[in-house]
Amino acid sequence: MRTQLLAVVVIPIITALVLGGLRVESAVRNAQDIDNARQLVRVVDKGTVLLQEIEDERDLTALYVAAGRTGDTSRLETQRSKADAALARARGEAARVHGRTNAVLATQLAVLNAFGRKVASLRHTVAQSTMRWPTVVNAYTALITELTDALHLLAPDIADQALVMRAETLETFAQATEKASQQRALLSGVLAQGLFDSDEAQSVTLASRQQQALTGQFLSSAPSAQRQFYERTVIGRDVDKADTFQKQTLALQDSSRPSLDADAWFDTMTSKLDLMRRVEQRLVGSVEDESSREQRQGERALFTASLVELLILLLVLGVTHVLVQSIVGPLHTLRASALNIAQRRLPDVVRLLREPSGAQLKPIEVEPTAVDSTDEIGGVARAFDDVHRNSVRLAFEQAQLRGRINTTFVNLSQRSQSLVERQLELIDHLENGEQDPDLLASLFKVDHLATRMRRNGENLLVLAGEKAGRRWSAPVRLVDVLRAAISEIEQYQRVQLRGLVTADVDGRAVNDVVHLIAELLENATTFSSPDTEVLVTCLLLSGGGARVEIQDNGIGMSTEDLAEANERLLNPPVVDVAVARRMGMFVVGRLSGRHGIRVQLRGSSPHGVTAAVMLPQKLVREHEDHMDPPGLSARYNAQGRLTGWRNYDTVEQLDKSAPAGRAHRTRHGARPASKE
C-alpha cells in the first residue's frame, strides 16, 4: 500500500523536481555568466592599464627617435618595465578566463599572449634600425589598435546589458585618451626634430578632432555622475596650457624650425593625460562595481531559487508524508489488530472455550480495533470488528454445544458405569458360588468383557474432559501397573513382559497410566496377527523417569501415517466425528497430556509399530513398601515368563488362585480403604 501511494505522488514530485531543477539550473548558468563577465571585466581593467603603459612607451620612444636616438634612456627603460609588468598582469588575468570561454572569445584572449612578442619585436626593430619617428608612432599605434579591438570584442560576451553599456562607455573614453596620447607623440616628434610639415600637421589635427568627437560621444552617453566627474577633473591650468601649447604648435606649421620645447610639451600633455586617465580609472571602477553588483544579484538569485526549490520539495515531502501516514498508519494499526486477533486473541478465546470447566460459560466481550476514523479504513475496521464479534459468538455457541455434549457423555458414562458395576458385582457373586471349572472360566470371560465395557465408558469421560473419580492414595509398582493394563485387553495371552524394573508409579496417575497403556496394547493386538506376540519392555532412564515400549509385528504404518498419528498424540484434536473412529489415539493423547507423558510411534523392524511411552520423573520413583496393586493375580514361570491370569487361565491354572477371585476387579470395584 505504501508503494502504491508513493507511486501516485511520485509523478507530481518528479515534475516539481524537474521544474525546480530547471529553475536552479538557469540560476546557476546565470551566476556562471555573471562570474565570467566579472572575470572579463578584470581582463578589461588590466588591458586598459596595459594600453596606458604602451601609449606612454610609444610616446617616449617617438620622442627618443625624433631626438636622434641620443640622450638619457632611463625614462624610456623604466616605462618599458612598467609596460612589461602590466602585460604580465593582463596575461595572468586572461589565463584564468581562457578555459571557461567559447572559441571566439578564446581567440581574442590569445591576442594577449602574442602581444608581448610583438612589442619585443618592435622594440628590437626600433633599436636596430633607422626607422623614423612617424613610422615608430604608426607601428605602436597599430599594436595599440589591435589590443583595443581585442578588449572591445570582450564586451559582447558580457550578458548584462547595463554592464555592456558601462564597458562601451569605458571603451569610448579610452579611445579618446588614446587620441590625446597620439597628439602627445606626434607633437613631441615634431618639436624634437625641429621640422613640421603638412602631413604631420594633418595627423595632429585629425587626432585632435577624433579626440573631441570621442569625448563628445562619451559626454552624451555617460551617466550624469561620470559626466560630472569628467567635467570636474579634466579642467585646470594643465589642461588649458596643453591646449594653448597645441594651438601654438599648429600655428607654426609652415615654420621650418619650431621654437617650442619638446620636453615641455610632453610634460604638459602628460599632465592632461593623467587627468583623463583618472577619469578612465573611475570608469573602470564603475564597471567593476557594476559587475560586483550583478554577481551579488546572481548569487542571491541562485540562493533564492535553491531555497524556494528546497522549501517546495520539503513541503511536497511533508504533505506526502502526512497523506501517506494518514492512510498507512490506520492500515498498519488495522493490520496489527487483525494479526493480533487472528494469531493471539481469537485462538486464546477458542482455547479458553475448549478447555473443560465446571463453571458456567459467560459471553466474552470483544475489544474493538484501535481505528476510530470515519473514512473507508474506519469502515473496514468496524466490519472487521463485526467479523471478530461473530467469530467469538460462534465459538461461544460451539463451546456451549460442546459442553452440553460433554454433559451427555458424562451422564451416559455414569449410567453405563453404574450398570457395569452392578454387573461386576453379580458376576463376582456367581464366581464365588461356582465350582464347575468350565462354567467358572466362562464367568471369567464375561467378567473380562465387562471390564472392557468399563474402559469404554471411561473413554467417554476422557472425551468429555472429565477425570475418573477413583485414584490410588499410595504408589503402585510399575510392573504391576503394566500387568493391570495387560489384564484389560482381550488377547492378553499374546503380551509378554520383558525388562521388569523395581519402580513405583504415583498413585494419583495409576488409573490413567493403566488406561493409556491398555489402549496402546489394544491397538497392538488388534492390528497384528493373532499368532504373533506383543512385546512390552520397561527401562529406567538415567535422568529420571521410565520408558515403556510396546512392539508388535503387525501390518505397520506408512511414514505419513506415523507423522499424522504422532501429531494427534502431541496435539489432540477437537472432539468430532473423526475422533470417534480413532478414539484410542485420542484417549492416549488426552491422558498423556494430562500428566506430561510423551507417547511416540515409530516403525519396527522388520515390520510393525513400536509405541514408546516416556513416563516423566514426577510420576516414577524408587520402589517402596505399599499396598497390593489393583486387579492382579498373575503367575510366572521360573524364567519370569507370564503363564496366565487368574480369571483367564485354564481350570488347572486357576485352581490355586480361587481365593483371589476378586483381586482382578480391585481396580474396577473401588474399595474405600484403597482410594482417596
C-alpha positions as CSV (number, residue, x, y, z in Angstrom):
1,M,0.0,0.0,0.0
2,R,2.8,2.4,0.8
3,T,4.4,1.7,-2.5
4,Q,1.2,2.3,-4.4
5,L,0.6,5.6,-2.6
6,L,4.1,6.7,-3.3
7,A,3.6,5.8,-6.9
8,V,0.6,8.1,-7.0
9,V,2.5,11.1,-5.7
10,V,5.9,10.4,-7.3
11,I,4.8,12.0,-10.6
12,P,4.0,15.4,-9.2
13,I,7.1,15.2,-7.0
14,I,9.3,14.4,-10.1
15,T,7.5,17.2,-12.0
16,A,8.2,19.7,-9.2
17,L,11.8,18.5,-9.0
18,V,12.3,18.8,-12.8
19,L,10.8,22.3,-12.9
20,G,12.7,23.4,-9.8
21,G,15.9,21.8,-11.2
22,L,15.4,23.8,-14.4
23,R,15.0,27.0,-12.5
24,V,18.0,26.2,-10.3
25,E,20.0,25.3,-13.4
26,S,19.0,28.6,-15.1
27,A,20.1,30.5,-11.9
28,V,23.4,28.5,-11.9
29,R,24.0,29.4,-15.6
30,N,23.2,33.0,-14.9
31,A,25.6,33.1,-11.9
32,Q,28.3,31.5,-14.1
33,D,27.7,34.0,-16.8
34,I,27.9,36.8,-14.3
35,D,31.1,35.3,-12.9
36,N,32.6,35.0,-16.4
37,A,31.6,38.6,-17.0
38,R,33.3,39.7,-13.8
39,Q,36.4,37.9,-14.9
40,L,36.2,39.6,-18.3
41,V,35.9,43.0,-16.6
42,R,39.1,42.3,-14.7
43,V,40.8,41.4,-18.0
44,V,39.5,44.7,-19.5
45,D,40.8,46.5,-16.4
46,K,44.2,45.0,-16.7
47,G,44.1,45.6,-20.5
48,T,43.3,49.3,-20.0
49,V,46.3,49.7,-17.8
50,L,48.4,47.9,-20.4
51,L,47.1,50.3,-23.1
52,Q,48.1,53.3,-21.0
53,E,51.6,51.9,-20.4
54,I,52.1,51.1,-24.1
55,E,50.8,54.5,-25.0
56,D,53.4,56.1,-22.7
57,E,56.1,53.8,-24.1
58,R,55.1,54.8,-27.7
59,D,55.3,58.5,-26.9
60,L,58.6,58.2,-25.2
61,T,60.0,56.1,-28.0
62,A,58.9,58.6,-30.6
63,L,60.5,61.4,-28.6
64,Y,63.7,59.4,-28.3
65,V,63.8,58.5,-32.0
66,A,62.9,62.1,-33.1
67,A,65.8,63.4,-31.0
68,G,68.2,61.3,-33.0
69,R,68.3,58.3,-30.6
70,T,70.6,60.2,-28.2
71,G,70.3,61.4,-24.7
72,D,69.2,59.7,-21.4
73,T,67.1,56.5,-22.0
74,S,66.4,55.7,-18.3
75,R,62.9,57.1,-18.5
76,L,62.2,55.0,-21.6
77,E,63.6,51.8,-20.0
78,T,61.6,52.4,-16.8
79,Q,58.4,52.8,-18.9
80,R,59.2,49.6,-20.8
81,S,59.5,47.8,-17.5
82,K,56.1,49.2,-16.5
83,A,54.6,48.0,-19.8
84,D,56.1,44.5,-19.3
85,A,54.6,44.3,-15.8
86,A,51.2,45.5,-17.0
87,L,51.4,42.9,-19.8
88,A,52.2,40.1,-17.3
89,R,49.2,41.1,-15.1
90,A,46.9,41.2,-18.1
91,R,48.1,37.8,-19.4
92,G,47.7,36.3,-16.0
93,E,44.1,37.6,-15.7
94,A,43.3,36.3,-19.2
95,A,44.7,32.9,-18.4
96,R,42.1,32.5,-15.6
97,V,39.3,33.2,-18.0
98,H,40.6,31.4,-21.1
99,G,39.5,27.9,-20.1
100,R,35.9,29.0,-19.3
101,T,35.1,30.8,-22.6
102,N,34.0,30.0,-26.1
103,A,36.3,29.5,-29.1
104,V,35.7,33.0,-30.4
105,L,36.5,34.7,-27.1
106,A,39.4,32.4,-26.6
107,T,40.9,33.7,-29.9
108,Q,40.6,37.3,-28.7
109,L,42.2,36.4,-25.3
110,A,45.0,34.7,-27.2
111,V,46.0,38.2,-28.5
112,L,47.4,39.0,-25.1
113,N,49.7,36.0,-25.4
114,A,51.1,37.2,-28.7
115,F,51.2,40.8,-27.8
116,G,54.3,40.5,-25.7
117,R,56.3,39.0,-28.6
118,K,55.1,41.8,-31.0
119,V,56.1,44.5,-28.5
120,A,59.5,42.9,-28.0
121,S,60.0,42.6,-31.8
122,L,59.1,46.3,-32.3
123,R,61.5,47.4,-29.6
124,H,64.2,45.4,-31.3
125,T,63.4,46.9,-34.7
126,V,63.5,50.4,-33.2
127,A,66.8,49.8,-31.6
128,Q,68.5,48.1,-34.6
129,S,67.1,50.2,-37.5
130,T,67.0,53.7,-38.7
131,M,63.2,53.9,-38.6
132,R,61.9,57.4,-38.5
133,W,59.7,58.5,-35.6
134,P,56.4,58.7,-37.6
135,T,56.9,55.1,-38.6
136,V,57.5,54.2,-34.9
137,V,54.4,56.0,-33.9
138,N,52.4,54.2,-36.6
139,A,53.8,50.8,-35.6
140,Y,53.0,51.3,-31.9
141,T,49.6,52.6,-32.8
142,A,48.9,49.5,-34.8
143,L,49.7,47.4,-31.8
144,I,47.5,49.6,-29.6
145,T,44.6,49.3,-32.1
146,E,44.9,45.5,-32.2
147,L,44.8,45.4,-28.4
148,T,41.9,47.8,-28.2
149,D,40.0,45.7,-30.7
150,A,40.6,42.6,-28.6
151,L,39.3,44.3,-25.5
152,H,36.4,45.7,-27.4
153,L,35.4,42.2,-28.5
154,L,35.2,41.0,-24.9
155,A,32.1,43.2,-24.2
156,P,29.6,41.2,-26.3
157,D,30.3,38.1,-24.1
158,I,29.0,40.0,-21.1
159,A,25.4,39.1,-20.7
160,D,24.2,42.0,-18.6
161,Q,23.1,45.0,-20.7
162,A,23.9,47.6,-18.1
163,L,27.4,46.2,-17.7
164,V,27.8,46.2,-21.5
165,M,26.8,49.9,-21.7
166,R,29.3,50.8,-19.0
167,A,32.0,48.8,-20.8
168,E,31.2,50.6,-24.1
169,T,31.4,54.0,-22.3
170,L,34.8,53.0,-20.9
171,E,35.9,51.9,-24.4
172,T,34.8,55.3,-25.9
173,F,36.7,57.3,-23.4
174,A,39.7,55.0,-23.7
175,Q,39.8,55.8,-27.4
176,A,39.6,59.5,-26.6
177,T,42.6,59.1,-24.3
178,E,44.4,57.2,-27.0
179,K,43.9,60.1,-29.4
180,A,45.2,62.5,-26.8
181,S,48.2,60.3,-26.4
182,Q,48.8,60.2,-30.1
183,Q,48.8,64.0,-30.2
184,R,51.4,64.0,-27.5
185,A,53.6,61.6,-29.5
186,L,53.2,63.5,-32.8
187,L,53.9,66.9,-31.5
188,S,56.7,65.6,-29.4
189,G,58.3,64.2,-32.5
190,V,57.8,67.4,-34.5
191,L,59.2,69.6,-31.8
192,A,62.2,67.2,-31.2
193,Q,63.2,67.1,-34.8
194,G,62.5,70.8,-35.4
195,L,60.6,70.2,-38.6
196,F,56.8,70.4,-39.0
197,D,55.4,69.5,-42.5
198,S,51.8,69.4,-43.6
199,D,51.4,65.6,-43.2
200,E,52.4,65.8,-39.6
201,A,50.1,68.8,-39.0
202,Q,47.2,66.9,-40.7
203,S,47.8,63.9,-38.4
204,V,47.8,66.1,-35.3
205,T,44.7,67.9,-36.4
206,L,42.9,64.6,-37.2
207,A,43.9,63.1,-33.8
208,S,42.6,66.3,-32.1
209,R,39.3,66.2,-33.9
210,Q,38.8,62.5,-33.2
211,Q,39.5,63.1,-29.5
212,Q,36.9,65.9,-29.4
213,A,34.4,63.7,-31.2
214,L,35.0,60.7,-28.9
215,T,34.9,63.0,-25.8
216,G,31.6,64.4,-27.0
217,Q,30.2,60.9,-27.6
218,F,31.3,60.0,-24.1
219,L,29.6,63.0,-22.5
220,S,26.4,62.3,-24.4
221,S,26.2,58.6,-23.4
222,A,27.9,58.6,-19.9
223,P,25.7,58.7,-16.8
224,S,25.4,62.1,-15.2
225,A,27.7,61.2,-12.3
226,Q,30.5,60.1,-14.6
227,R,30.0,63.2,-16.8
228,Q,30.1,65.5,-13.9
229,F,33.3,63.7,-12.6
230,Y,34.9,64.3,-16.0
231,E,33.9,68.0,-16.0
232,R,35.3,68.4,-12.5
233,T,38.5,66.5,-13.3
234,V,39.7,67.3,-16.8
235,I,40.0,71.0,-16.2
236,G,42.5,73.5,-14.9
237,R,45.8,75.1,-15.7
238,D,47.5,72.0,-17.1
239,V,44.6,71.4,-19.5
240,D,44.5,75.0,-20.6
241,K,48.2,75.0,-21.0
242,A,48.2,71.8,-23.1
243,D,45.5,73.2,-25.4
244,T,47.4,76.5,-25.8
245,F,50.6,74.7,-26.4
246,Q,48.9,72.6,-29.1
247,K,47.4,75.7,-30.8
248,Q,50.8,77.4,-30.8
249,T,52.5,74.4,-32.3
250,L,49.9,74.1,-35.1
251,A,50.3,77.8,-35.8
252,L,54.0,77.1,-36.6
253,Q,53.0,74.6,-39.3
254,D,54.9,76.4,-42.1
255,S,58.0,77.2,-39.9
256,S,61.0,75.2,-40.8
257,R,62.1,75.0,-37.2
258,P,59.5,75.4,-34.4
259,S,61.0,77.2,-31.4
260,L,58.9,75.4,-28.7
261,D,60.5,72.8,-26.3
262,A,59.6,69.2,-26.9
263,D,60.1,68.1,-23.3
264,A,57.9,71.0,-22.1
265,W,55.1,69.9,-24.4
266,F,55.5,66.2,-23.4
267,D,55.3,67.0,-19.7
268,T,52.3,69.4,-20.2
269,M,50.4,66.9,-22.2
270,T,51.3,64.2,-19.8
271,S,49.6,66.2,-17.0
272,K,46.4,66.4,-19.1
273,L,46.6,62.7,-19.9
274,D,46.9,61.9,-16.2
275,L,43.7,63.8,-15.5
276,M,42.0,61.9,-18.4
277,R,43.3,58.6,-17.1
278,R,42.0,59.4,-13.7
279,V,38.5,59.6,-15.3
280,E,39.3,56.4,-17.2
281,Q,40.2,54.6,-13.9
282,R,36.9,55.9,-12.5
283,L,35.1,54.3,-15.4
284,V,37.0,51.1,-14.9
285,G,36.0,51.2,-11.2
286,S,32.3,51.7,-12.2
287,V,32.4,48.7,-14.5
288,E,33.9,46.6,-11.7
289,D,31.3,47.9,-9.2
290,E,28.5,47.0,-11.7
291,S,30.0,43.5,-12.2
292,S,30.2,43.0,-8.5
293,R,26.6,44.1,-8.0
294,E,25.5,41.8,-10.8
295,Q,27.5,39.0,-9.2
296,R,25.8,39.5,-5.9
297,Q,22.4,39.6,-7.5
298,G,23.2,36.4,-9.4
299,E,24.3,34.7,-6.1
300,R,21.1,35.9,-4.4
301,A,19.0,34.7,-7.3
302,L,20.7,31.3,-7.1
303,F,20.3,31.1,-3.4
304,T,16.7,32.2,-3.6
305,A,15.9,29.7,-6.4
306,S,17.7,26.9,-4.4
307,L,15.9,27.8,-1.2
308,V,12.5,28.0,-2.9
309,E,13.1,24.7,-4.6
310,L,14.2,23.2,-1.3
311,L,11.1,24.6,0.5
312,I,8.8,23.3,-2.2
313,L,10.5,19.9,-2.1
314,L,10.2,19.8,1.7
315,L,6.6,21.0,1.5
316,V,5.7,18.3,-1.0
317,L,7.5,15.6,1.0
318,G,5.8,16.8,4.2
319,V,2.4,16.8,2.6
320,T,3.2,13.4,1.0
321,H,4.3,12.0,4.4
322,V,1.2,13.3,6.2
323,L,-1.0,11.9,3.4
324,V,0.7,8.5,3.4
325,Q,0.7,8.3,7.2
326,S,-3.0,9.2,7.3
327,I,-3.7,6.2,5.2
328,V,-0.9,3.8,6.0
329,G,-1.0,4.5,9.8
330,P,-4.6,3.3,10.3
331,L,-3.9,0.4,7.8
332,H,-0.9,-0.7,9.9
333,T,-3.0,-0.4,13.1
334,L,-5.7,-2.4,11.4
335,R,-3.2,-5.0,10.2
336,A,-1.6,-5.3,13.6
337,S,-5.1,-5.7,15.2
338,A,-6.1,-8.2,12.6
339,L,-2.9,-10.3,13.2
340,N,-3.3,-10.0,16.9
341,I,-6.9,-11.2,16.7
342,A,-6.1,-14.0,14.2
343,Q,-2.9,-15.2,15.9
344,R,-3.5,-14.5,19.6
345,R,-6.8,-13.2,20.8
346,L,-9.2,-15.4,18.8
347,P,-7.1,-18.6,19.4
348,D,-6.9,-17.7,23.1
349,V,-10.7,-17.3,23.2
350,V,-11.2,-20.6,21.3
351,R,-8.7,-22.3,23.6
352,L,-10.4,-20.9,26.6
353,L,-13.8,-22.1,25.4
354,R,-12.5,-25.5,24.5
355,E,-11.0,-26.1,28.0
356,P,-13.3,-28.2,30.1
357,S,-14.5,-26.3,33.1
358,G,-17.2,-26.9,35.6
359,A,-18.1,-23.2,35.7
360,Q,-20.9,-21.8,33.6
361,L,-19.6,-20.2,30.4
362,K,-20.2,-16.4,30.1
363,P,-20.2,-14.4,26.9
364,I,-16.9,-12.8,26.1
365,E,-16.7,-9.1,25.3
366,V,-14.8,-8.2,22.1
367,E,-12.4,-5.3,22.3
368,P,-12.7,-3.1,19.1
369,T,-9.7,-2.3,17.0
370,A,-7.8,1.0,17.7
371,V,-9.0,2.7,14.4
372,D,-11.7,5.3,15.2
373,S,-11.7,7.2,11.9
374,T,-14.8,7.7,9.9
375,D,-13.4,7.1,6.5
376,E,-13.3,4.0,4.4
377,I,-10.5,2.5,6.6
378,G,-12.6,3.1,9.7
379,G,-15.5,1.3,7.9
380,V,-13.2,-1.7,7.2
381,A,-12.1,-1.7,10.9
382,R,-15.8,-1.7,12.0
383,A,-16.5,-4.5,9.6
384,F,-13.6,-6.5,10.9
385,D,-14.8,-5.9,14.5
386,D,-18.2,-7.4,13.4
387,V,-16.4,-10.4,11.9
388,H,-14.4,-10.8,15.1
389,R,-17.5,-10.4,17.3
390,N,-19.4,-13.0,15.2
391,S,-16.5,-15.4,15.3
392,V,-16.3,-15.2,19.1
393,R,-20.1,-15.6,19.3
394,L,-19.9,-18.7,17.1
395,A,-17.1,-20.1,19.2
396,F,-19.1,-19.4,22.3
397,E,-22.1,-21.2,20.9
398,Q,-20.0,-24.1,19.8
399,A,-18.4,-24.2,23.3
400,Q,-21.9,-24.3,24.8
401,L,-22.9,-27.1,22.4
402,R,-19.7,-28.9,23.2
403,G,-20.4,-28.5,26.9
404,R,-23.9,-30.0,26.5
405,I,-22.5,-32.9,24.5
406,N,-19.8,-33.4,27.2
407,T,-22.5,-33.4,29.8
408,T,-24.3,-36.0,27.8
409,F,-21.1,-38.1,27.6
410,V,-20.7,-37.9,31.3
411,N,-24.3,-38.9,32.0
412,L,-24.1,-41.8,29.6
413,S,-20.7,-42.9,31.1
414,Q,-22.0,-42.7,34.7
415,R,-25.1,-44.7,33.8
416,S,-23.2,-47.3,32.0
417,Q,-20.5,-47.4,34.7
418,S,-23.3,-47.9,37.2
419,L,-24.7,-50.8,35.2
420,V,-21.2,-52.3,34.7
421,E,-20.6,-52.0,38.5
422,R,-23.8,-53.9,39.2
423,Q,-22.9,-56.4,36.5
424,L,-19.4,-57.0,38.0
425,E,-20.9,-57.4,41.5
426,L,-23.3,-60.0,40.1
427,I,-20.5,-61.8,38.2
428,D,-18.4,-61.7,41.4
429,H,-21.2,-63.3,43.4
430,L,-21.6,-66.0,40.7
431,E,-17.9,-66.7,40.7
432,N,-17.8,-67.2,44.4
433,G,-20.5,-69.8,44.4
434,E,-19.5,-71.7,41.3
435,Q,-17.3,-74.8,41.5
436,D,-17.6,-76.0,37.9
437,P,-14.3,-75.1,36.2
438,D,-15.7,-74.7,32.7
439,L,-18.6,-72.5,33.9
440,L,-16.2,-70.5,36.1
441,A,-13.9,-69.9,33.0
442,S,-16.9,-68.6,31.1
443,L,-17.8,-66.3,34.0
444,F,-14.2,-65.0,33.9
445,K,-14.6,-64.2,30.2
446,V,-17.9,-62.4,30.9
447,D,-16.0,-60.6,33.7
448,H,-13.3,-59.5,31.2
449,L,-15.9,-58.2,28.7
450,A,-17.5,-56.2,31.4
451,T,-14.1,-54.7,32.3
452,R,-13.6,-53.7,28.6
453,M,-17.1,-52.1,28.7
454,R,-16.0,-50.2,31.8
455,R,-12.9,-48.9,30.0
456,N,-15.0,-47.8,27.0
457,G,-17.3,-45.9,29.5
458,E,-14.2,-44.3,30.9
459,N,-13.3,-43.2,27.3
460,L,-16.5,-41.2,27.3
461,L,-15.3,-39.4,30.4
462,V,-12.0,-38.6,28.7
463,L,-13.9,-37.3,25.6
464,A,-15.8,-35.0,27.9
465,G,-12.6,-33.8,29.6
466,E,-13.5,-35.3,33.0
467,K,-11.3,-37.3,35.3
468,A,-12.0,-40.7,36.8
469,G,-13.4,-40.5,40.3
470,R,-11.1,-43.2,41.6
471,R,-7.4,-42.6,42.4
472,W,-5.0,-44.6,44.4
473,S,-3.5,-43.0,47.6
474,A,-0.3,-44.9,47.6
475,P,2.3,-45.7,44.8
476,V,2.0,-48.8,42.8
477,R,4.8,-50.9,41.3
478,L,5.4,-50.1,37.7
479,V,5.4,-53.8,36.7
480,D,2.0,-54.2,38.4
481,V,0.7,-51.2,36.5
482,L,1.8,-52.9,33.3
483,R,0.2,-56.2,34.3
484,A,-3.1,-54.4,35.2
485,A,-3.1,-52.8,31.7
486,I,-2.5,-56.2,30.1
487,S,-5.4,-57.6,32.1
488,E,-7.8,-55.1,30.4
489,I,-7.4,-56.4,26.8
490,E,-8.9,-59.4,25.2
491,Q,-5.8,-61.0,23.8
492,Y,-3.7,-60.7,27.0
493,Q,-2.1,-64.1,26.3
494,R,-0.1,-62.6,23.4
495,V,1.5,-60.0,25.6
496,Q,5.0,-60.7,27.0
497,L,6.7,-58.5,29.6
498,R,10.5,-58.1,29.4
499,G,13.0,-56.0,31.4
500,L,10.9,-55.7,34.6
501,V,12.2,-52.9,36.9
502,T,11.7,-52.1,40.5
503,A,10.0,-48.7,40.4
504,D,6.7,-47.2,41.6
505,V,4.2,-45.1,39.8
506,D,2.5,-42.2,41.6
507,G,-0.9,-43.4,42.8
508,R,-2.8,-40.4,41.5
509,A,-1.8,-41.3,38.0
510,V,-2.1,-45.1,38.2
511,N,-5.5,-45.4,36.7
512,D,-4.7,-43.1,33.7
513,V,-1.4,-44.8,33.0
514,V,-3.1,-48.2,33.1
515,H,-5.8,-46.8,30.8
516,L,-3.2,-45.3,28.4
517,I,-1.1,-48.5,28.1
518,A,-4.2,-50.6,27.8
519,E,-5.3,-48.6,24.8
520,L,-1.9,-49.0,23.1
521,L,-1.9,-52.7,23.8
522,E,-5.4,-52.9,22.4
523,N,-4.2,-51.3,19.1
524,A,-1.1,-53.6,19.0
525,T,-3.1,-56.8,19.4
526,T,-5.9,-55.7,17.1
527,F,-3.6,-54.7,14.2
528,S,-1.2,-57.6,14.3
529,S,-1.6,-61.3,13.5
530,P,-3.2,-63.5,16.3
531,D,-0.3,-65.9,16.2
532,T,2.3,-63.2,17.0
533,E,3.4,-61.8,20.3
534,V,3.3,-58.2,21.5
535,L,6.4,-57.4,23.5
536,V,6.4,-54.9,26.4
537,T,9.7,-53.7,27.7
538,C,10.5,-51.3,30.5
539,L,13.7,-49.3,31.2
540,L,14.5,-46.8,33.8
541,L,16.2,-43.6,32.4
542,S,19.4,-42.2,33.9
543,G,17.9,-38.7,34.1
544,G,14.8,-39.9,35.9
545,G,11.6,-41.4,34.7
546,A,11.0,-44.6,32.8
547,R,10.4,-45.7,29.2
548,V,7.9,-48.3,28.3
549,E,7.9,-49.7,24.7
550,I,5.1,-51.7,23.2
551,Q,6.2,-53.5,20.0
552,D,4.0,-55.5,17.6
553,N,4.7,-57.4,14.4
554,G,1.6,-56.2,12.6
555,I,1.0,-54.6,9.2
556,G,2.7,-51.3,10.3
557,M,2.1,-47.8,9.2
558,S,3.5,-45.5,6.5
559,T,5.7,-42.6,7.3
560,E,2.9,-40.1,6.6
561,D,0.5,-42.0,8.8
562,L,3.1,-42.2,11.6
563,A,3.7,-38.4,11.4
564,E,0.0,-37.7,11.5
565,A,-0.6,-40.1,14.4
566,N,2.3,-38.5,16.4
567,E,0.9,-35.1,15.7
568,R,-2.5,-36.2,17.0
569,L,-0.9,-37.7,20.1
570,L,1.0,-34.5,20.8
571,N,-1.9,-32.1,20.0
572,P,-5.2,-34.0,20.4
573,P,-7.8,-32.5,18.0
574,V,-11.2,-31.2,18.9
575,V,-13.8,-33.8,19.6
576,D,-15.7,-34.5,16.4
577,V,-16.9,-37.4,14.3
578,A,-13.4,-38.4,13.2
579,V,-12.4,-38.8,16.9
580,A,-15.0,-41.4,17.3
581,R,-13.3,-43.5,14.6
582,R,-9.9,-43.1,16.3
583,M,-10.9,-43.0,19.9
584,G,-8.0,-44.9,21.2
585,M,-5.4,-42.5,19.9
586,F,-7.5,-39.5,21.1
587,V,-7.7,-41.0,24.6
588,V,-4.0,-41.7,24.7
589,G,-3.3,-38.1,23.6
590,R,-5.6,-36.7,26.3
591,L,-4.2,-38.9,29.1
592,S,-0.6,-38.3,28.1
593,G,-1.1,-34.5,28.0
594,R,-2.8,-34.6,31.4
595,H,0.3,-36.0,33.2
596,G,3.1,-34.8,30.9
597,I,3.7,-38.2,29.4
598,R,5.3,-38.3,26.0
599,V,4.0,-41.0,23.6
600,Q,5.6,-41.5,20.2
601,L,5.0,-44.1,17.4
602,R,7.7,-45.4,15.1
603,G,8.2,-48.2,12.7
604,S,9.5,-51.6,13.9
605,S,12.0,-53.9,12.2
606,P,11.2,-55.8,10.0
607,H,7.6,-54.6,10.2
608,G,5.0,-53.5,12.8
609,V,4.8,-50.4,15.1
610,T,6.6,-49.6,18.3
611,A,4.9,-47.2,20.8
612,A,7.3,-45.6,23.2
613,V,5.8,-44.2,26.4
614,M,8.1,-41.8,28.3
615,L,6.9,-41.5,31.9
616,P,8.3,-38.3,33.5
617,Q,10.3,-38.3,36.7
618,K,7.4,-36.8,38.7
619,L,5.4,-40.0,38.1
620,V,8.1,-42.6,38.6
621,R,10.1,-43.1,41.8
622,E,12.2,-45.7,43.6
623,H,10.3,-48.8,44.9
624,E,8.8,-48.5,48.3
625,D,6.6,-50.8,50.5
626,H,3.0,-50.1,49.7
627,M,-0.4,-51.8,49.3
628,D,-1.1,-54.6,46.7
629,P,-1.7,-53.4,43.2
630,P,-5.2,-53.3,41.7
631,G,-6.7,-56.2,39.8
632,L,-3.7,-58.5,39.8
633,S,-3.4,-62.2,40.2
634,A,-0.7,-63.3,37.7
635,R,1.6,-66.2,37.7
636,Y,5.1,-66.5,36.1
637,N,7.4,-69.5,35.4
638,A,11.0,-69.9,36.6
639,Q,12.2,-67.8,33.7
640,G,9.9,-64.9,34.6
641,R,7.5,-65.6,31.7
642,L,3.9,-64.8,32.2
643,T,1.9,-68.1,32.3
644,G,-1.6,-66.7,32.7
645,W,-4.1,-64.7,34.7
646,R,-6.4,-66.0,37.4
647,N,-9.6,-65.2,35.5
648,Y,-8.4,-66.2,32.0
649,D,-6.2,-69.2,32.6
650,T,-7.2,-72.8,32.3
651,V,-9.0,-74.5,35.1
652,E,-5.8,-76.2,36.3
653,Q,-4.0,-72.9,36.5
654,L,-6.9,-71.2,38.3
655,D,-7.5,-73.9,40.9
656,K,-4.8,-72.5,43.2
657,S,-5.9,-68.9,42.7
658,A,-9.6,-69.2,43.7
659,P,-9.2,-67.2,46.9
660,A,-8.1,-64.2,44.8
661,G,-11.3,-64.2,42.8
662,R,-11.9,-60.5,43.3
663,A,-8.4,-59.3,43.0
664,H,-8.8,-58.7,39.3
665,R,-11.6,-56.2,40.0
666,T,-9.8,-54.2,42.6
667,R,-9.2,-51.5,40.1
668,H,-12.8,-51.6,38.9
669,G,-14.7,-52.2,42.1
670,A,-13.4,-49.3,44.3
671,R,-12.8,-50.1,48.0
672,P,-12.8,-47.2,50.5
673,A,-9.5,-48.4,52.1
674,S,-7.6,-48.1,48.9
675,K,-8.8,-44.9,47.3
676,E,-8.7,-41.2,48.0
